[in-house]
Amino acid sequence: MEDSSSSAATEAPTQERAATDDANTTSDPGMYGYIKQDLFTSEIFKVEIQNLPKFIGFNDLKKFLAKHGLNPHKVKLLSRFAFVTFKNEEERDKAMKMVHGMQWRGQVLSVRLAKPKADPIQRKRKQQQQEEGEGAGGQPPAKRAEGDEEELSVQIANVVTPLWNVPYEEQLKRKQQEAVRVLQGLAKEIGKTNKGILPWLFDMKGKYNKMCCPLETIQPSPTQTNYRNKCEFLVSMGADGEDKTVGFRLGKYKGGSCAVVGPEKACHVSDEAKKVVHAFQKFIRSTSYTVYSPETYEGHWKQLTVRTTRTKQAMAMAFFNPQKLEETELDVLKSSMKKYFTDGEGKDSGITSLYFVREGQRQSPNAEDLPCELVLGDHCIHEELLGLQFRISPHSFFQVNTAGAEVLYSAVGEWAQLDESSTVLDVCCGTGTIGISLAKRVKKVIGIELCQAAVEDGKANTKLNGLSNVEFHCGKAEDMFCILGALVSPSITAIVDPPRAGLHSKVILAIRRAAHLKKLIYVSCNAKAAMNNFIDLCRAPSNRVHGAPFRPVRAMAVDMFPQTMHFEMVLLFERESTSQQQTNHPEQKVCSS
């Protein structure tokens, strides 16, 4: 689970009524200054659709627009009206002409131009100016005495590590309780979507506190502080007033704040990463280039990503917006950066791999798509985990808590009950850490990953550890299941460790169709987000969902993120047997691949 930064606000407003005037003619143009930049924002192609029918949902509106050949960029549905943005003026005007006056479910729709959303920073600044003018006699209110507010180190700790002042045993207790709530909620949903499983489900709920399966005791992290091996730091004005500060954002942009606080006292950041941040901050302050502003889209320095390892290697990725700088200027900057970290003050920072990443001005592209140039050192860093070696390249996924990952992967290996005849299907395998950690005890490991760079890392890690029974396939998991159907052995276990949002529904449907797959271990860093995946694995067969359902038979939380409420959830699912299917679904014909 990675730290994320807030981007400039371009979403539709939640409550304000739109005006018919175009934003450029508003009486307060400063509130919309960002639209005057030569940059893309869908806010300038926004309309308000009024007089919508009662009781329609978001999907109803999307289908209605699609039916008439309209492809909106964003849709924000409110009570009886909606804000809809388009990608260009042509599409916006087409929508206005087509939808205005159209009848839908007995309602005559009307469409008008809408104001862009006011910039949160400028809106907050205006509010502060108004408040300052409301002091006695029109004078600004008196400044707060020093010490009235919490120290910045406490404020930022409350944001990034909200459980920092909670005893660790209590943290574990809270996470275990949250895991219980997840499994109780899953039990309810399974009962709604698979009536044939109810007798078994009632038995489980009676035995295990209304949960769908037994929940084991949460596994603590071996280290509770300084455990993160990857952190993403923003570059902005410091909350203490210092310019060009590298740290964590104190608030969200949409809340009107871009200020950051350095990680010096952050309990979850490694000392090695703090050392890199300190050196990098000194370097950028010595340059003439300013901090990038999401408010004005001007400036250059944006972000610093730092990865550290047990092997005392450190990778730093400096994100820089070149704006209109010439290549010669960028070459000089990269050259000075290399000199600073090679022979200058930064030579003792511990950096063994330094990248210069060109950030575009457009809305957040995938990090993998950004031009990434090696300035100094090695192309990769290496980490040790469970006695194995792993290569980590700039965009590789690797669990952020290495010691915690050893606990997690050991549990997965135990639950899988593998032997020398087993085949492990590692879905969303990344650089292959789970599969490679299990390879020596099984016949074969097959990794499936969409990112080509991760696949290359996986292949390199296989060679690095002298393994010959591991192979990787690059592509969509749902497509790979069809291809691999004839390759796998009768004894196969799938392990999935997807991104925070969970697996695409197509992957779940492919898993259900794979009749030879009897056991599935699902590792989730956000069980609530993955809930639909769990439900679809267990729901009764239908025209959409083919193949026998799975049942959750075992669950456990692993604390990978101390000082926060986040944790990894491990669930073991087993496919219903033929006899169970006949008993539970006598009226249904089960489809298989």
Buried (B, 14 or more C-beta within 10 A) or exposed (E): BEBEBBEBBBEBBEEEEBBEEEBEEBEEEEBBBBBEEEEBBBBBBBBBBBEBBEEBEEEBBBEBBEEEEBEBBBBBBBEEBBBBBBBEEEBBBBBBEBBBEBEBEEBEBBBBBBBBBBBBBBBBBBEEEEEEEEEEEEEEEEEEEEEEEEEBBEBBBBEBBEBBEBEBEEBBEBBBEBBBEBBBBBBBBBBEBBEBBEEBBEEBBEEBEBBBBBBBEBBBBBBBBBBBBBBBBBBBBBBEEEEBBBBBBBBBBBEBBBBBBBBEBBBBBBEBBBBBBBBBBBBBEEBEBBBBBBBBBBBBBBBBBBBBBEEEBBBBBBBBBBEEBEEEEBEEBBEBBBEBBBEBEBEEBBBBBBBBBEBEBEEEEEBEEBEBEBBBBEEBBBBEBBEBBBBBBBBBBBBBBBBBBBBBBBBBBEBBEBEEEBBBBBBBBBBBBBBBBBBBEBBBBBBBBEBEBBBBBBBBBBEBBEBEBBBBBBEEBBBBBEEBBEEBEEBBBBBBBBBEEBBBBEBBBBBBBBBBBBBBBBBBBBBEBBBBBBBBBBBBBEEEBBBBBBBBBBBBBBBBBBBBEBBBBBBBBEBBEEEBBEEBBEEBEBBEB
